[in-house]
Amino acid sequence: MPNVARTTTIAAAFAVALSSGTAALAQDSGKDSKIANTTFAFLMPDEASTRYEQHDHPGFVAEMKKLCDSCTVLYQNADADASRQQQQFNSVISQGAKAIVIDPVDSSAAASLVRQAQSQGVKVIAYDRPIPDVAADYYVSFDNTAIGKMIAKSLVDHLKEKGVKTDDGGVLEINGSPTDAAAGLIKDGIHQGLKTGDYKTLSEYDTPDWAPPKAQQWASGQITRFGDKIHGLVAANDGTAGGAIAAFKAAGVDPIPPVTGNDATLAGLQRIIAGIQYNTISKPSEIVAAAAADVAVKLVQGEKPKADTTLFKTPTQLFTPTLVTADNLKAEIVDKEINGKPIISAEELCKGYEDGCKKLGISVE
């Protein structure tokens, strides 16, 4: 794992997000004159996670609108199908895209797409998931290794605080898709985080396509195998966490051991409110989407975007995520705003979870 020199904090990202609109409008005539009517593409990997439709895509379009009102954004979602993503990639090139932002279904397979685009003068920005086998023009993401380390260390610290013994049982680990290089980085971080304690890893699993039903099926088998020796479970995102929690419920396990997550999805946050998921990671996708739009415009204009570091031989900008538990959920999700709006409103978050929200001091007006 390459050494990451530094990361961009979410606090700084919020400042950028809030100021970029004014800055972009002030410079719009100059920027638009250079890239007027340019076509950009935004290719996302799956529909299993709601973030792409609800946050990433709208965030990219909104920022691009500020940077170039006359430009076109082509959006496609591959629904976890690498072959479909290849077809979509070819399609946007044929439609004249000058820069493609891609969150690859299969990080290895995406290498040929990068080569194909670059041979035709099309810029490629790897988004969220890196493309290790070839250097894209840029990579922008939250720090995935940090995400894994945060959620795992948080679980270890929680077990220590609860006085859970280290010599009897251990934890399960549910990782992301084996074809997703970002999942590999999260997995590395999880291993680092678990090493901060002495809890044994009973078993671990790489979840094909990040599919919650597959995570649930695997967790069910491990519950049968290990029973009450399972003291906690590190799940790499909220979807797989939901699958694991469903397995515990189906097996009649009560109380459910603490389960981690990632992505701060509505479902994941509501499980934290209900006390059945221990943590998640807040990484507002609009921040990274806006950064990707800015990078795409700069690259098409012939500029060299500033990078924090280099990852997989690719200029990289990494944003620092925020760990969320019941203790800081209100401050990080309801009270914190992007473009004048809370990350998730109290009304949406607390629907059906009013009692839990009340305990956390979240009021619905």
Phi, psi and omega in degrees: 000119181300151179284127179267116187294317180195166178230162178269127184284155177298324179301316179294324181295321177298320179297318178297316182298321183285329184267340188296328181299312180296315181297317182295319180295323181294328184255004191303319183297321179291314181293316185295329181293331181277327187235022182308133176065017177289147178256131176241153179237145181229103187249115182255160194271329186202167179250359180295324175264131183286349187298324186295318181282324188269336186230305185298305182299308178301323180294319179294314181298317181297317180289321179295325178299322178291321186280327183204095184295334183269356184279159180248138175247122175263121182245134176219148175235127188276352179051047175065024182243108183297323179294320178295320180296323177297318178296319179295321178299313179298323182295315182290329175295316180294337178272004172094016179299131179264342176213138181237123173264120186230129170257099193287140172295314181236109186297325180289314180297333182291343180301319180292330178292319179298314180299317180300313181294313183295330177293341179253011178078015180266130181280144180234125176249115174287135189234121177072306178253126180286167176239090191293331191277353178207149181278113171287176180286336180192156175226128179230134185191166160286159183285101186291323177297319178297323179301309181300317181295320181299310185292323181288316179296322178300318178294314179302313180299320180295316179296321177298315181298327180277357178074025179289128183289148181267350185261007181223096181094203182175209185236156172259155180227120176248111180267178179273198186293136178292345178266003184253113182296330177294324177298324177296322177293318177298317179301315177302316180295321177300314179300319178297317181294320180293332180290349177284352176231183183249019181280132181287140171275110183293319181191155175221161190212134173265119189272111179305129177060016182060023190286118180304321179298326179289322175296319180296316180299316179295315181299323179301317179295322181288327177295318176297321184287316189250339177056230185282006174280353178276108182267344180186168180218126176265111176253138188283345173206174184292331179295311179291329175298317179299320177297316180295318180295322176299323178294317177298316180297315181297330180275358179076021180286125181209119003281157177286132177301156179299135183236134178270173176205195183188141176109346180050048176289161178303315181296318180296316179295321179293328175292325175295316178301321181281351178083019181246000169228139188276312184214172172206182179237128174270121177215079185307115188297334180301329181295311181290323179298318178296319178297320179296321178297317180297317179296316181300317180296314180300316181297318180293328178282356181087011179271165178250104182297144178293140179239148175283323187198187175235129180230127184054042178062020183241131174306133192224141170239121180244135177257144182274124180279175180235129176285136180236127170233182177302331184293327183236013183301315180300313183293321187272335186249316184270316185279332181279140185237151169235125181052040174082006180233145177296154179304314169220132183289153178299324181298314181288319184293322190264000180297115184086355182232035187299317181295317179296319179297320180300320179295330180268005179078018179264118182253143177253114182278000000 
